[in-house]
Amino acid sequence: MTQPKTLTRLASALALTAIVGCSGMTQQEKNTAIGAGVGAIGGSVLTGGSAAGTLGGAAVGGVIGHEIDKNKK
């Protein structure tokens, strides 16, 4: 079984990778990646590191990030 701290560290590493790897992405893609990373960290923290909480947070954060500034065109 994966420890809660390990999941939090993994989520943090994924968020950092998403932020660093954004050079060739559109703004909407960047927002989606950043939202998913932040959501994964939040979900992990709020659920004590459960995999379901981490994945659920990533999904919700990704959707929210995707929708930010969508109508500002």
C-alpha positions as CSV (number, residue, x, y, z in Angstrom):
1,M,0.0,0.0,0.0
2,T,1.3,3.4,-0.9
3,Q,1.9,5.8,2.0
4,P,0.0,9.2,2.1
5,K,3.3,11.1,2.1
6,T,4.4,9.3,-1.0
7,L,1.2,10.2,-2.9
8,T,1.5,13.8,-1.8
9,R,5.1,13.9,-3.1
10,L,4.1,12.2,-6.3
11,A,1.3,14.7,-6.8
12,S,3.7,17.6,-6.1
13,A,6.3,16.2,-8.6
14,L,3.6,15.9,-11.3
15,A,2.4,19.4,-10.7
16,L,6.0,20.7,-10.9
17,T,6.5,18.7,-14.1
18,A,3.3,20.1,-15.6
19,I,4.4,23.7,-14.8
20,V,7.9,23.2,-16.1
21,G,6.8,21.4,-19.3
22,C,4.4,24.1,-20.4
23,S,6.6,25.9,-22.9
24,G,4.9,24.6,-26.1
25,M,1.4,24.5,-24.7
26,T,-1.6,26.8,-25.3
27,Q,-2.8,28.9,-22.3
28,Q,-5.8,26.6,-22.0
29,E,-3.6,23.5,-21.9
30,K,-1.4,25.2,-19.3
31,N,-4.4,26.0,-17.1
32,T,-5.6,22.4,-17.4
33,A,-2.2,20.9,-16.4
34,I,-1.8,23.3,-13.5
35,G,-5.3,22.8,-12.3
36,A,-4.8,19.0,-12.4
37,G,-1.6,19.3,-10.4
38,V,-3.0,21.6,-7.8
39,G,-6.2,19.5,-7.6
40,A,-4.1,16.3,-7.1
41,I,-2.2,17.9,-4.2
42,G,-5.4,19.2,-2.7
43,G,-7.2,15.9,-3.0
44,S,-4.3,14.1,-1.5
45,V,-4.0,16.4,1.4
46,L,-7.8,16.5,2.1
47,T,-8.2,12.7,2.0
48,G,-5.1,11.8,3.9
49,G,-3.2,10.6,0.8
50,S,-5.8,8.2,-0.6
51,A,-5.4,7.3,-4.3
52,A,-9.0,8.0,-5.0
53,G,-8.8,11.5,-3.4
54,T,-5.6,12.3,-5.4
55,L,-7.1,11.2,-8.7
56,G,-10.4,12.8,-8.0
57,G,-8.7,16.1,-7.1
58,A,-6.7,15.9,-10.3
59,A,-9.8,15.3,-12.4
60,V,-11.7,18.2,-10.8
61,G,-8.8,20.5,-10.9
62,G,-8.1,19.7,-14.5
63,V,-11.7,20.5,-15.5
64,I,-11.7,23.8,-13.5
65,G,-8.3,24.7,-15.1
66,H,-9.6,23.9,-18.5
67,E,-12.6,26.2,-18.1
68,I,-10.7,29.2,-16.8
69,D,-10.6,32.1,-19.2
70,K,-12.4,29.9,-21.8
71,N,-14.9,32.7,-22.6
72,K,-12.4,35.6,-22.7
73,K,-11.7,35.2,-26.4
